[in-house]
Amino acid sequence: MAKAEKTAAVAEIAEDFRSSTAAVLTEYRGLTVSQLTELRRALGTGTRYAVVKNTLTKIAANQAGVTGLDELFVGPTAVAFVSGDPVEAAKGLRDFAKANPALVVKGGVVEGRPLSAEEIRKLADVESREVLLAKLAGAMKGSLSGAVGLFAAPLSQVARLAEALREQRASEAPAVEAEAAPAAEGETEPAAVAAE
């Protein structure tokens, strides 16, 4: 590679590191060209999978301010530059590696933080951003429904209490009238006796 080509390659890789939310380093030894093409398809449009030269990529990572990856640039290396959801890319790599054990995840970086291969595997087990947001929205909706019920409870209790008082008064009213009626009849009898 000529010096100008190397400089251009370093600049391109450095830009990939800067513009990506995550970068996952893999070893692809033993994978065929068709398997690499299948892997690129599995990673989707938000991820660019590139076979790179270790020395140039190490220089590019340092230029981009990405640290903690130097020891991973050993053997044949390819980098998945993720511009979308890092969880989806980690899942794509994990699933492809299950079917094709020749793909080995070495480690990576997510939003400037270096991650080990084990941390990348754990990242793949996290649910996607959309699923987490949907769960959060469901939890918030449930909380709001509970709050509505909590605020509505005193109003419904007041309504039930008012209805119970009205029923109690209605049931007491005939008893009061029944007691008052004989007393009124008894008063008329002595007046009638007195008139005689």
Buried (B, 14 or more C-beta within 10 A) or exposed (E): EEEEEBEEBBEEBBBBBEEBBBBBBBBBEEBEEEBBEBBBEBBEEBBBBBEBBBEBBBBBBBBBEBEBBEEBBEEBBBBBBBBBBBBBBBBBBBEBBEEBEEBBBBBBBBEEEBBBBEBBBEBBEBEEEEEEEEEEEEEEEEEEEEEEEEEEEEEEEEEEEEEEEEEEEEEEEEEEEEEEEEEEEEEEEEEEEEEE
